[in-house]
Amino acid sequence: MIRVRPPFPSPFYPPPLSPPLVPPSSPSSLSPSLWRLQPTYASCPRPLAEECPASSALQRRRLWRWPWWRRRRRRQRRSSGSCQGQPAGPLGGPPASGGAVPRGSMAMNYNAKDEVDGGPPCAPGGTAKTRRPDNTAFKQQRLPAWQPILTAGTVLPIFFIIGLIFIPIGIGIFVTSNNIREIEGNVFMYYGLSNFYQNHRRYVKSRDDSQLNGDSSALLNPSKECEPYRRNEDKPIAPCGAIANSMFNDTLELFLIGNDSYPVPIALKKKGIAWWTDKNVKFRNPPGGDNLEERFKGTTKPVNWLKPVYMLDSDPDNNGFINEDFIVWMRTAALPTFRKLYRLIERKSDLHPTLPAGRYSLNITYNYPVHYFDGRKRMILSTISWMGGKNPFLGIAYIAVGSISFLLGVVLLVINHKYRNSSNTADITI
């Protein structure tokens, strides 16, 4: 379409005004592709066309839009990046100095989406700034990768191998656990409790590890986590907390009844039942003199205890916070039915069993009530093997996993053989 315009201005047909030229020093940071052309006639009223300034033939002859090749060249020049800390000048030129935009210049809008590739070329010595990711294997996603293809030929052998390995291991563990019956070697005496939840969150937190480690300040000022077993009779409790307050305090004594019906006491060893790290690292008595009672001066016993902590044993190496019965109880159990090591019966001679065949009597001093939480107490005598005490769960778990794996392998093998022969296709992808 050809547009015809009159050769001279007319009040009824004003000439189209081309956008004014912006000098290179005027402040602007826009590319020509972002211009929004808004011709203005404020400088030239319509009725007086002859009074319009010449406005330069160059301005009238200027095109409304830049040609495509010039816009592309400008974009290529801008894609090289802009200098950090240096704002772009008008039309991608040098930075403009401060000052207002001259009156009569066209309105321009800024679109940040078109500034992805940065600003004008950097000055010598400048640092280029660009949003393009680095040409590295990680950022360009060229890292090597391996993706397994699960087919019947690769999956079925895995099922059979797991079954063939786990089933014999489970049978061996189960048989070994069941063979722990003969009272030979060292014999361990345990006490067991049922329906006692030592894994409750508030119960587990109700302790002061600094006090148990012998800190003098924590001894007289226990942690608030020990509430309501923190203070009693306006004195700090040592040891504080619900765990220590509920310590098992029954006394168990074992006797062998001989032919003469006179009971012979069995020696029960009190030491060597706690973990070495607990005995020598986590639990310590407060510093001070040789008298342990003086070290705990100013404290009181837990509410449910019959005697204070410094009277738990006559042996100074097994008294106070380092008493091994106390240490064993402070290691909380994960399940409501548990057992804890109480005493150790050592074997004296290889020629004689630790507990010979005969009649035995168990004397229990009942101090620990269990009826109010519907619990039960029991005593266990057991030896250990290479896998620990008697516990058939691990062997049953191995046998179950191996059997399920082997059965799945057989089922998948039958399915693969049936459908591969009927459809003449490749192995079934699992």
Secondary structure by P-SEA (a helix, b strand, c coil): cbbbbccccccccccccccccccccccccccccccbbbbbcccccccccccccccccccccccccccaaaaaaaaaaaacccccccccccccccccccccccccbbbbbbbccccccccccccccbbbbbcccccccccccccbbbbbbbcccccaaaaaaaaacaaaaaaaaaaaaaaccccccbbbbbbbbccccccccccccccccccccccaaaaacccccccccccccccccccccccccccbbbbbbbbbbccccbbbbccccccccccccccccccccccccccccccccccccccccccccccccccccccccccaaaaaaaccccccccccccbbbbbcccccccccbbbbbbbbbccccccccbbbbbcccccccccccccaaaaaaaaaaaaaaaaaaaaaaaaaaaaaaacccccccc
